[in-house]
């Protein structure tokens, strides 16, 4: 009997769900390889520690960009290692895999995900669109005729979708999300304080003191970086108001995507969304004050998934455990 597993293949993190066991693996989507031979040195958490610290002989990279595969062979190698970790470092059987993809990706991008998963050792591959998985994992009852809206803010993409009768009625997929917020913080630090910090430090600032609304005050944090004027290491103190200012632009793009989707929603479903509220999922849902900001902009109640970071993986898991309950959720391909 082959095992069934679900994969939330994210730009920032990959989660693996095993049928009957739940989520068994959460790892950063990072791979370290030898520059000359291409041999994998480390994957996941071990590789993430190497970002920005490797010698010339080793390259640490994220093989996915904006939710799609940028480095095919590296992605396949990463998935193979995750399969082994999820099965206790042994692969006696090749798993049946359901893996998520952003809404609206091209056939070429879908094929790349399939081929990389098969190359990693999967027996078969089925695809599920990220907004559908996030909605199921957030507890939305998507099978009925009532409309629901999900806003899934991940590392590489933001997915805003209106769902009814088990399918996506309309969706806006934005390749602006957590990674762009990190880049905005790096740029802000350089522009405002003449201090250069790395992406990992920017991510820590976002997670620890990130804020999107003046009512969400999360204190301050000491940051180490390099002074661009003197070239010497320096330490400065940053507060949540600084981070709010830094990420204004990417957050405004997410607000615009939400508005655009609401404006194009059929009137009957608009009424349902007003009654049900908008569900937030993904790592971006954890940003302090984001629910208050979006509610003030849209006039609609904002809900946050119980487990925002795990929502997509939980949704894939629920489909795996009871495929007959979600007949239209999974795209079974010819192979």
C-alpha positions as CSV (number, residue, x, y, z in Angstrom):
1,X,0.0,0.0,0.0
2,X,1.4,3.4,-1.0
3,X,1.3,6.3,1.5
4,X,-0.7,9.4,0.8
5,X,1.0,12.7,1.7
6,X,0.1,16.3,1.2
7,X,2.6,19.1,0.6
8,X,2.3,22.8,1.1
9,X,5.2,23.8,-1.1
10,X,5.7,27.4,-0.1
11,X,8.3,30.0,-1.1
12,X,9.4,30.4,2.5
13,X,8.4,27.1,4.2
14,X,7.3,23.6,3.2
15,X,4.9,21.6,5.3
16,X,4.3,17.8,4.9
17,X,1.1,16.1,6.0
18,X,1.0,12.3,6.2
19,X,-2.4,10.5,6.1
20,X,-3.3,9.3,9.6
21,X,-0.5,11.2,11.3
22,X,-1.1,14.9,10.5
23,X,1.6,17.5,9.9
24,X,4.9,15.7,10.4
25,X,7.3,18.2,9.0
26,X,7.7,22.0,8.9
27,X,10.9,23.2,7.2
28,X,12.2,26.4,5.5
29,X,12.2,26.0,1.7
30,X,16.0,26.4,1.6
31,X,18.7,24.2,0.1
32,X,22.5,24.5,0.4
33,X,24.5,22.9,-2.4
34,X,28.2,22.6,-3.4
35,X,28.9,25.1,-6.2
36,X,31.0,22.8,-8.3
37,X,29.3,19.4,-8.0
38,X,25.8,20.5,-7.3
39,X,25.6,18.1,-4.4
40,X,23.1,18.9,-1.7
41,X,24.8,19.8,1.6
42,X,21.8,20.7,3.7
43,X,18.1,21.3,3.4
44,X,15.5,23.0,5.6
45,X,16.4,24.6,8.9
46,X,20.1,23.6,8.6
47,X,20.4,25.2,5.2
48,X,18.5,28.4,6.3
49,X,21.2,28.9,9.0
50,X,23.7,29.1,6.1
51,X,22.0,32.0,4.3
52,X,24.4,34.9,3.9
53,X,27.1,32.9,5.7
54,X,28.4,30.4,3.2
55,X,32.0,30.3,1.7
56,X,32.4,30.5,-2.1
57,X,32.3,26.7,-2.4
58,X,28.7,26.5,-1.1
59,X,25.5,28.2,-2.2
60,X,22.4,28.5,0.0
61,X,19.3,29.3,-1.9
62,X,15.5,29.3,-2.0
63,X,14.6,27.2,-5.1
64,X,11.1,28.7,-5.3
65,X,10.3,32.3,-6.3
66,X,6.9,34.0,-6.0
67,X,5.2,30.6,-5.3
68,X,6.6,28.8,-8.4
69,X,9.7,26.7,-9.0
70,X,12.8,28.7,-10.1
71,X,15.4,25.9,-9.7
72,X,13.9,22.6,-10.9
73,X,16.7,20.2,-9.9
74,X,17.2,21.9,-6.5
75,X,13.5,21.7,-5.7
76,X,13.4,18.0,-6.6
77,X,16.4,17.3,-4.3
78,X,14.7,19.3,-1.5
79,X,11.4,17.4,-1.9
80,X,13.3,14.1,-1.9
81,X,15.0,14.9,1.4
82,X,11.7,16.1,2.9
83,X,10.0,12.8,1.8
84,X,12.8,10.9,3.6
85,X,12.5,13.0,6.7
86,X,8.7,12.5,6.8
87,X,9.0,8.7,6.5
88,X,11.8,8.4,9.1
89,X,14.8,8.6,6.7
90,X,13.6,5.6,4.7
91,X,11.5,5.4,1.5
92,X,10.2,1.8,1.3
93,X,7.2,2.9,-0.7
94,X,6.7,5.8,-3.1
95,X,4.0,8.1,-1.8
96,X,0.9,9.4,-3.5
97,X,1.2,13.2,-3.3
98,X,-1.3,16.0,-3.3
99,X,0.6,19.3,-3.6
100,X,-0.6,22.9,-3.7
101,X,-0.1,25.5,-6.4
102,X,-1.0,29.2,-6.5
103,X,-4.2,30.0,-8.4
104,X,-3.7,31.0,-12.0
105,X,-0.3,29.6,-12.6
106,X,0.5,28.6,-16.2
107,X,0.5,25.0,-17.5
108,X,4.3,25.1,-17.7
109,X,4.5,26.0,-14.0
110,X,2.0,23.3,-13.1
111,X,4.1,20.7,-15.1
112,X,7.3,21.9,-13.3
113,X,5.7,21.2,-9.9
114,X,4.5,17.7,-11.1
115,X,7.8,16.8,-12.6
116,X,9.8,17.9,-9.6
117,X,7.6,15.9,-7.3
118,X,7.8,12.8,-9.4
119,X,11.6,13.3,-9.7
120,X,11.7,13.4,-5.9
121,X,10.2,9.9,-5.7
122,X,6.4,10.3,-5.8
123,X,4.3,7.5,-7.3
124,X,1.6,10.0,-8.5
125,X,0.9,13.7,-8.2
126,X,-2.4,15.6,-7.9
127,X,-2.7,19.4,-7.6
128,X,-4.8,21.5,-5.4
129,X,-5.1,25.3,-5.6
130,X,-3.8,27.2,-2.6
131,X,-7.0,29.3,-1.9
132,X,-9.1,26.1,-1.8
133,X,-6.7,24.3,0.6
134,X,-6.4,27.4,2.8
135,X,-10.2,27.8,2.9
136,X,-10.7,24.2,3.9
137,X,-7.9,24.3,6.4
138,X,-9.4,27.5,7.9
139,X,-12.7,25.8,8.6
140,X,-14.8,27.4,5.9
141,X,-17.7,25.3,4.6
142,X,-16.9,25.8,0.9
143,X,-19.3,23.1,-0.5
144,X,-22.5,25.1,-0.1
145,X,-24.0,27.8,-2.2
146,X,-23.0,30.6,0.2
147,X,-20.0,32.7,-0.8
148,X,-16.8,32.8,1.3
149,X,-13.7,35.0,0.9
150,X,-10.2,33.9,1.8
151,X,-7.0,36.0,1.9
152,X,-3.9,33.8,2.1
153,X,-0.7,35.8,2.6
154,X,2.3,33.6,2.3
155,X,6.0,34.1,1.6
156,X,5.9,34.6,-2.1
157,X,2.3,35.1,-3.1
158,X,-0.9,36.6,-1.7
159,X,-4.1,34.8,-2.8
160,X,-7.5,36.5,-2.5
161,X,-10.4,34.3,-3.6
162,X,-14.1,34.1,-3.5
163,X,-15.3,30.5,-3.2
164,X,-18.7,29.0,-3.6
165,X,-20.1,25.5,-4.4
166,X,-16.6,24.0,-3.8
167,X,-14.8,26.1,-6.5
168,X,-13.2,29.5,-7.0
169,X,-15.6,32.0,-8.5
170,X,-12.9,34.7,-8.9
171,X,-9.4,35.2,-7.5
172,X,-6.6,37.7,-7.5
173,X,-3.1,36.2,-7.2
174,X,-0.5,38.8,-6.2
175,X,3.2,38.0,-6.3
176,X,3.7,40.4,-3.3
177,X,3.7,38.9,0.2
178,X,6.1,38.2,3.1
179,X,9.3,38.2,1.1
180,X,8.5,41.6,-0.4
181,X,7.9,42.9,3.1
182,X,11.3,41.7,4.2
183,X,12.9,43.4,1.2
184,X,11.0,46.6,2.0
185,X,12.4,46.5,5.6
186,X,16.0,46.0,4.2
187,X,15.5,49.0,1.9
188,X,14.0,51.2,4.6
189,X,16.9,50.5,7.0
190,X,19.4,51.4,4.2
191,X,17.5,54.6,3.3
192,X,16.5,55.8,6.7
193,X,19.4,54.8,8.9
194,X,22.2,54.0,6.5
195,X,22.4,50.5,7.9
196,X,22.6,47.3,5.9
197,X,20.9,44.3,7.4
198,X,20.3,40.8,5.9
199,X,16.9,39.3,4.9
200,X,16.9,37.0,8.0
201,X,17.2,40.0,10.3
202,X,14.4,41.8,8.4
203,X,12.2,38.7,8.8
204,X,12.9,38.7,12.6
205,X,11.9,42.4,12.8
206,X,8.7,41.7,10.9
207,X,7.8,38.7,13.1
208,X,8.8,40.2,16.4
209,X,7.7,43.9,16.2
210,X,5.9,44.1,12.8
211,X,2.8,46.3,12.8
212,X,0.3,47.5,10.2
213,X,-1.9,49.7,12.3
214,X,-1.1,52.5,14.9
215,X,-3.2,50.7,17.5
216,X,-0.8,47.7,17.3
217,X,2.2,48.7,19.2
218,X,4.7,45.9,19.8
219,X,7.7,47.6,21.4
220,X,11.2,47.8,20.0
221,X,14.1,45.6,19.1
222,X,17.9,46.1,18.9
223,X,19.3,45.3,15.4
224,X,22.8,44.7,14.3
225,X,24.0,45.6,10.9
226,X,26.7,47.4,8.9
227,X,26.9,51.1,8.9
228,X,27.1,52.1,5.2
229,X,29.0,55.4,6.0
230,X,31.7,54.0,8.2
231,X,31.7,50.4,7.0
232,X,31.7,49.2,10.6
233,X,29.3,46.9,12.5
234,X,26.6,48.9,14.4
235,X,23.6,48.4,16.6
236,X,20.4,50.5,16.5
237,X,17.0,50.3,18.1
238,X,13.9,49.9,15.8
239,X,10.3,50.2,17.0
240,X,7.0,48.9,15.5
241,X,6.2,52.3,14.0
242,X,9.4,52.0,11.9
243,X,8.3,48.6,10.6
244,X,4.8,49.8,9.9
245,X,6.3,52.6,7.8
246,X,8.7,50.2,6.1
247,X,6.0,47.8,4.8
248,X,3.5,50.4,3.8
249,X,3.9,49.8,0.1
250,X,3.5,45.9,0.0
251,X,0.6,46.1,2.5
252,X,-1.1,48.7,0.2
253,X,-0.8,46.3,-2.7
254,X,-2.5,43.6,-0.7
255,X,-5.3,46.0,0.2
256,X,-5.7,46.9,-3.5
257,X,-6.0,43.2,-4.4
258,X,-8.7,42.7,-1.7
259,X,-10.6,45.8,-3.0
260,X,-10.4,44.7,-6.6
261,X,-11.7,41.2,-5.8
262,X,-14.6,42.6,-3.7
263,X,-15.5,45.1,-6.5
264,X,-15.7,42.2,-9.0
265,X,-17.7,39.9,-6.8
266,X,-21.3,39.1,-7.9
267,X,-23.8,40.9,-5.7
268,X,-25.4,37.8,-4.2
269,X,-21.9,36.5,-3.1
270,X,-21.0,40.0,-1.8
271,X,-23.9,39.8,0.7
272,X,-22.7,36.4,1.9
273,X,-19.2,37.8,2.4
274,X,-20.5,40.7,4.3
275,X,-22.3,38.3,6.6
276,X,-19.6,35.7,6.9
277,X,-16.5,38.0,7.0
278,X,-13.1,37.6,5.3
279,X,-10.8,34.9,6.5
280,X,-7.1,35.6,6.8
281,X,-4.6,32.7,6.5
282,X,-0.9,32.3,5.9
283,X,2.1,33.8,7.8
284,X,1.0,37.4,6.9
285,X,-2.2,36.9,8.9
286,X,0.0,37.1,12.0
287,X,1.0,40.7,11.3
288,X,-0.2,42.8,14.3
289,X,-3.1,45.1,13.4
290,X,-3.7,43.7,9.9
291,X,-7.2,42.6,10.8
292,X,-8.0,46.1,12.1
293,X,-6.6,47.7,9.0
294,X,-8.4,45.5,6.5
295,X,-11.7,45.9,8.4
296,X,-11.4,49.7,8.5
297,X,-10.7,49.7,4.7
298,X,-13.4,47.2,3.6
299,X,-16.1,47.7,6.3
300,X,-16.2,43.9,6.6
301,X,-15.5,41.7,9.7
302,X,-12.0,40.1,9.4
303,X,-11.4,36.6,10.8
304,X,-8.1,34.9,11.4
305,X,-7.6,31.2,10.9
306,X,-7.0,29.2,14.1
307,X,-3.6,28.1,12.7
308,X,-2.7,30.6,10.0
309,X,0.7,29.1,9.2
310,X,-0.7,25.6,8.9
311,X,-4.0,26.4,7.1
312,X,-3.0,25.1,3.7
313,X,-1.4,21.9,5.0
314,X,-4.4,21.2,7.2
315,X,-6.7,21.8,4.2
316,X,-4.7,19.3,2.0
317,X,-4.8,16.9,4.9
318,X,-8.6,17.1,5.2
319,X,-8.9,16.4,1.5
320,X,-6.5,13.4,1.8
321,X,-8.4,12.0,4.8
322,X,-11.8,12.4,3.1
323,X,-11.5,12.9,-0.7
324,X,-15.2,12.1,-1.3
325,X,-16.1,15.2,0.8
326,X,-14.2,17.5,-1.6
327,X,-14.8,16.1,-5.1
328,X,-13.8,19.3,-7.0
329,X,-10.9,20.3,-4.9
330,X,-8.1,18.2,-6.4
331,X,-7.0,18.3,-10.0
332,X,-6.0,14.7,-10.9
333,X,-3.8,14.8,-13.9
334,X,-3.3,12.2,-16.7
335,X,-0.1,10.9,-15.3
